[in-house]
Amino acid sequence: ARHRAESIASDLTSGLKENLSRAMSAEAEADRARAEVQKTAHEQRLLIDSIDIQIWYFEDEATYGIVNLAHGVFVGHSPFDMGFRNIHDFVPAQVADSWVTLNALIFREKIPLHTDEWISDAYGNRRLLSISRFPKIDEQNNVEYIYCSAQDITERYLVEERLRESESRFRAVFESSIDCIWIWDRNL
């Protein structure tokens, strides 16, 4: 009986060692996988934070998901503080209300939407943002979230406005001048 008990104990010990070894190996593999996921997430974060275009998404009509650095800087908050919080906590009420209304339309109609909007940045400067919003549709044809990008087109708009004004002045001078024919000889 003693020999049988020792044999059973030996088998149990061997089985425990084998199970413990497998568990440790699985845990080490899980640690490697977690480290790889964290490294990939870090690299992706660096990528979206290194561009000037503002990027964010909404989980619902009013709740931010992830926000990139450019959008956080524009509204004057850390993108990490903004994530998964209500838009009303970060942008003026008029802008937040407008965006919530547009987001509700996108969730309901499942359509992309593009707008150009004058919005004040964190320093109070009025900036013209070209904002694109796209619904992410799941397999059941429901909107999972809305991903957004915004590009500051203020400078381009101002240049185009100056060109329009210049063209208007030129046209006024041209139309008010006396009819004549100019002959220009570059050789003279």
C-alpha positions in Angstrom: 0.0 0.0 0.0 2.8 2.3 0.8 4.4 1.6 -2.6 1.1 2.4 -4.3 0.7 5.6 -2.4 4.2 6.7 -3.3 3.5 5.8 -7.0 0.2 7.9 -6.9 2.0 10.8 -5.2 4.8 10.6 -7.8 2.3 10.6 -10.7 0.4 13.5 -9.1 3.6 15.5 -8.6 4.7 14.8 -12.2 1.3 15.8 -13.5 1.3 19.0 -11.4 4.8 19.8 -12.6 3.7 19.3 -16.2 0.6 21.4 -15.7 2.5 24.1 -14.0 5.1 24.1 -16.8 2.3 24.4 -19.4 0.7 27.2 -17.4 4.0 29.1 -17.0 4.7 28.7 -20.7 1.2 29.9 -21.6 1.6 32.9 -19.3 4.9 33.8 -20.8 3.3 33.6 -24.3 0.5 35.8 -23.1 3.0 38.3 -21.7 4.8 38.3 -25.1 1.5 38.9 -26.9 0.5 41.7 -24.5 3.9 43.4 -25.0 3.5 43.1 -28.8 0.0 44.6 -28.6 1.2 47.4 -26.4 4.1 48.1 -28.8 1.7 48.2 -31.8 -0.7 50.5 -29.9 2.1 52.8 -29.0 3.4 52.9 -32.6 -0.1 53.6 -33.9 -0.6 56.4 -31.3 2.7 58.0 -32.4 1.6 57.8 -36.0 -1.8 59.6 -35.5 -0.2 62.1 -33.1 2.5 63.1 -35.6 0.1 64.5 -38.2 -1.4 68.0 -38.3 -4.8 66.7 -39.3 -7.2 66.4 -36.4 -8.6 62.9 -35.9 -11.1 61.6 -33.4 -14.2 59.4 -33.2 -17.5 59.5 -31.4 -18.9 56.5 -29.6 -22.4 58.0 -29.6 -23.8 61.4 -30.5 -21.9 63.2 -27.7 -19.1 60.9 -26.4 -15.6 61.2 -27.7 -13.7 57.9 -28.3 -10.0 58.3 -29.0 -8.7 61.8 -29.8 -5.3 62.6 -31.5 -2.9 65.3 -30.3 -3.8 67.8 -33.1 -7.5 67.8 -32.0 -6.5 68.0 -28.3 -4.2 71.0 -29.0 -6.9 72.7 -31.0 -9.5 72.5 -28.2 -6.9 73.1 -25.5 -7.0 69.8 -23.7 -5.0 66.6 -23.4 -6.3 64.0 -25.8 -6.0 61.5 -23.0 -8.3 63.6 -20.8 -10.8 63.9 -23.7 -11.1 60.3 -24.5 -14.4 58.6 -23.7 -15.9 61.8 -22.2 -18.7 64.1 -23.3 -17.9 66.7 -25.9 -19.7 69.4 -23.9 -16.8 69.2 -21.4 -14.3 70.4 -24.0 -15.8 72.7 -26.7 -18.2 75.7 -26.5 -21.8 74.7 -26.0 -22.9 76.1 -29.5 -20.2 74.0 -31.2 -21.0 70.9 -29.1 -24.7 71.2 -29.7 -24.2 71.5 -33.4 -21.9 68.5 -33.5 -24.3 66.4 -31.4 -27.1 67.2 -33.9 -24.9 66.3 -36.9 -23.8 63.1 -35.2 -27.4 62.1 -34.4 -28.2 62.6 -38.1 -25.2 60.4 -39.1 -26.2 57.7 -36.6 -29.8 57.8 -37.9 -29.2 58.1 -41.6 -25.9 56.2 -41.8 -24.4 58.7 -44.2 -21.0 60.4 -44.3 -21.1 64.2 -43.9 -18.7 67.0 -44.8 -18.8 70.5 -43.4 -16.7 73.6 -43.4 -17.1 75.4 -40.0 -15.7 78.5 -38.4 -14.6 77.5 -34.9 -12.5 79.2 -32.2 -9.4 77.3 -31.2 -8.1 77.1 -27.6 -6.6 80.6 -28.0 -9.8 82.2 -29.2 -8.6 82.4 -32.9 -11.4 81.8 -35.4 -10.3 79.0 -37.7 -12.1 77.5 -40.7 -12.1 73.7 -40.3 -13.0 71.3 -43.1 -14.5 68.4 -41.2 -15.3 65.0 -42.6 -17.4 62.5 -40.6 -17.9 58.9 -41.6 -20.1 56.3 -39.9 -18.5 52.9 -39.2 -21.2 50.4 -40.1 -21.2 47.0 -38.4 -22.4 43.6 -39.8 -26.0 44.3 -38.6 -26.0 47.6 -40.5 -25.8 49.7 -37.3 -23.5 52.6 -36.8 -20.8 51.5 -34.4 -19.1 54.9 -34.2 -18.4 58.0 -36.3 -14.8 58.7 -37.1 -13.9 62.3 -37.9 -11.0 64.3 -39.4 -10.6 68.0 -39.6 -8.2 70.1 -41.6 -7.6 73.8 -40.9 -8.2 75.5 -44.2 -8.2 79.1 -42.8 -5.1 80.2 -44.7 -6.3 78.8 -48.0 -9.7 80.5 -47.5 -8.0 83.8 -46.8 -5.8 83.5 -49.9 -8.8 82.7 -52.1 -10.7 85.6 -50.6 -7.8 88.0 -51.4 -7.7 86.6 -54.9 -11.5 87.2 -55.3 -11.0 90.8 -54.0 -8.1 91.4 -56.3 -10.0 90.0 -59.3 -13.0 92.2 -58.4 -10.8 95.4 -58.2 -9.1 94.5 -61.5 -12.5 93.9 -63.2 -13.8 97.3 -61.9 -10.7 99.1 -63.3 -10.9 97.3 -66.5 -14.7 97.9 -67.0 -14.4 101.6 -66.1 -11.4 102.3 -68.4 -11.8 103.9 -71.8 -12.1 101.6 -74.7 -8.7 101.5 -76.4 -6.3 99.1 -77.9 -2.9 98.7 -76.4 0.0 97.6 -78.5 3.1 96.6 -76.7 6.3 95.8 -78.3 8.9 94.2 -76.0 11.6 95.1 -78.4 11.1 98.9 -78.0 
